[in-house]
Amino acid sequence: MLVDSHCHLDYFETDLDAIVARGLATGVGAILTVSTRIRNFDRIRAVAERFPFVCCSVGTHPHYAHEELDVTLGEMLELASHPKVVAFGEAGLDYFYEKSPIPDQKQGFRLHIAAARESGLPLIIHTRDAEADTAQILEEEMAKGPFKALLHCYTGGQALIARALPLGLYVSFSGVLTFKKSEPLREVAAAVPLDRLLIETDAPYLAPEPYRGKRNEPSYLRHTARVLAGVKGVSEAEIADVTTANFFRLFDKAEGVLPREASPAA
């Protein structure tokens, strides 16, 4: 069984049933569909309720931080009481596009951390070209009280990993790991302990080789798993077992909500 630990199923409008079926047929037995705007949570929740093997998160992407600064901690915690909500995020810092003012991104990031700490649910972190500030905020906030977190779709260097792992964070890799010019990223992945690794598609974005440039979907997850297995020097079956176990350890609310075995269709 594989787990797609991060995708955006609410972005698929016309053929979602077929997309999910193809994922099941390739061994993807559980999917976490991730929020980018809290104001759109009804749509995300509807997708999670529609499929028994799909769970979801609540959160605001840093691109939209300035649009949802009025969201309160209480509102976030109330939304997260839904049985299918297993995480907060994705939230964090994105200095590459800087679509939202940096102070607003930092404010939103810290609010999501507070929600993770208060609830016990993990935080899904988006960080791009902001490694130093991300690490600083994580260290400052962890000193206030522990929380669980994941660096999703990691494409950065060793510096943030070196500061995040001692804080207990997990790291997820997407199809970017399979790109021909991603050897430096594969070196980063090689240094992450097996018990901290997850995999994801980030669909509909970042399709892995040999589908690069096309719309991504959960059925392509196996290509990232295959490359990660090679990087770590283990079998594909072992990387599937390890990353699935890591998913359910981190997103522990998913226990009892999602299946722990691949669909018979797989």
N, C-alpha and C positions, 0 to 999 in steps of 0.2 A: 504493500500500500504506500502511495505517495500522498503528501498533503501539500496543497497549494496554499502556502501561509499568507499570501498577499495577492489579491487581484481586485478588480473593480467590475463585478458582474452587472452592476446597475448601469454601466456604460453601454451594454449590449441591448439593443432595443428590439430587434426583429427575430433573432434566431437563438435566443438564450437556451431554450430546451435542447436544441441540437448541440450547442456548445458544451453544455453540462454533460450530455450523454456521451459525447466524444471523450470528455475528461474521464468519466467512469470507465469507459471501454479501454483506456490506457492505464488504469490502475490508480487514478486520482480518487481516493475514497473520502476526502474531506477538503473543504475549501473555506477560507476566510475572506469574505468580501469586505473591503475596507472603505471607511468613510473619508471623504475629503471636505464635506460641508455638513455641519450639524443641521442646518436648515433643510437639507435634503434627506434627513434620516428616515423619514417615512418610506421613501423609495428603497433605501438600503434594507430596512427592516422587512419590507414586503418580499424582497428577494430571499432573505434568510428564512423567512417563514414558508416560502414556497417549496424549498428543497430540504429534506431531512438531514442532509450531510453538509449543509452550508450554515456557517455562523457569520457574525458581523462585528464591526466596531463602531464606536462613536467618536467623531473628532473632526478637526478643522486643519486641512493642509496649510502649510506656511504661506502658500500663494494667496490664500483667502483669509489670513489671520486678521487683517484690518477690517474685514467685513463682519466678523463674528466676535468682536471684543465684548459685546454686550451679553454674550452667553455666560451664565454663572456656573459656579462649581455645583450648586444644587441641581441645576437643570441637567448637567452632564451626568451626575450620579443617578438622577431619576431615570433618564433614558437607559443607563447601563443596567438598570434592574431587570430589563427584559431578559428572559432566559437565553436567547440566542446571542446576546451581546457578551463577548468574551474579552474585549480589549478596548482601550482608548487609542485614538489616533486615526490617521497618521498626522502627527504634528512634529514640529521641529524648526529647522532653519535652512533656508535656501538662498544663498547669496549669489548663485549663478544667474538666476533670473531676476531676483529681488522684486517680485511682483507686489509684495507687501512691504511696508517700511520695516526696517530691521527691529526697531523698538517694539513694534506690534508683534512681530514674529516671536521675539523673546518673551513677551508677556503671555502670548498664547501658549508657547512651549511650557512655561512654568505652570500655567493653569492646568494643562493636561497632566503634568507631573503630579500636581496636587491631587488630581482626580485618581490617578493610578495609586498613589500612596494611600489615599483615604479608602479606596474600594478594594485594594489588593489585586486588581486587574492589571495586566501588563500594558505598557505604553509602546506603541509602534512609532518609531522615530524616523523621520525623513531628514536627511542632512546632505547638503551639497555645497561644496566650496565654503564650508563653515565649520571645519573640524575643530579648530581651537576653541571657538565660542561654544560649540556643542559640548565638548569635553568639560569646559569650565562650568557650564550650567549643570551638567550631570553631576559633577563632583560637589558643587555647592549644594544642590538639592538633595543628593544622597546623604550629605552630612546632617540635613534636617530630619531625616528619617528614611528608611529603605523603601524602595519600590522596584518593581520588575520592569524590564524594558528590552527592546529589540531594535537593533540598527537594521532597517529594512533596505533591500536592494542596494547593498553596500558596494560602492565604487571608489571609496577613498583609499588612503594609504595606511601604513602601519601605525602612524602616530596616534590616531584616534582609537584604533583597536587596542593598542598598548595601555591606554587609559580606561577604556570601557570594560575590558575583560575583568580587571580586578574589582570592578563595581558590580559584577555579576551579570552583565549584559550578554545577550545572545546576538548572533549575526546571521543575516539572511542574504543569500546570493540569488540573483536573477539570471535571465538569459544573457546579460552582459558578460557573464563569466565565460561564455562559449565563443565570444567574438575573437577573431584571429589576432587582433592587436591588444588583447586583454591579458597578456602574459604577466604583467605586473600585478594585476588583480588576482590572478591564479596563485601567485606567490603569496599574496595576503591571505587568501583562503587556505593555503597549505599550512599557515601558521595558527589558524584558529582551531582550538581543540574540537574533536568530534562531538563532544557533549554540549557544544554551544552553537552548532550549525543548524540552520534551516534553509529551505529552498522555496522559491516563489516564482510566479510568472510576471507579476505586476501587469497582467493583461488588462486592457488590450494593447499595452505598450511593450517594447523591448523584446520582441520575439527572438528566440535563440537561433543560432545556426542549426539547420539550413534554411530557416524561415525568416531570417533577418530582413527587416523592411516591410514585412507583412503584418497583418493584425495578429496579435498574440492571443492565445487562449490556453486554458488549463491542460489540454491534451499535449501541449508542447513541453510540459514540465519535465518529462523524462529525459529530454536532451540536456537540460541543466544538471539533472541528477547524474547522468552518465559522465559528464565532464568533471563534476565535483568528485565522483568516485575515483576517477583517474588521478585527480590532483591529490587526493588523500591516500591513494594506494590501497583502496578497498574495493570490494565488489559492488555492483549496482544494487544488489539485494541488501547489502549491509548499509549502504548510504540511505536506502529507502527506510530501513528499520530504524536507523539512528535518527534521521531527521523527523520521522513520524513520532518517535518517542520524545524527542526534544520539544516538538510542537505541543504535545499534550502535557508535558511537564511545565512548560512556560504558560500556555493558555489553559490552565487547569480547570477553568470553568467549563471548558469544552468536554471534559469527562462527563459521561452521562447524557450529553446533548448530541454529540456526533458519534458515528460508528468508529470502532477501532480496527476493523477489518475491511479489506477492499471489497467493493461490490461484486456480486457474482458475475456481473457483466464484464468485469476486468479480465 
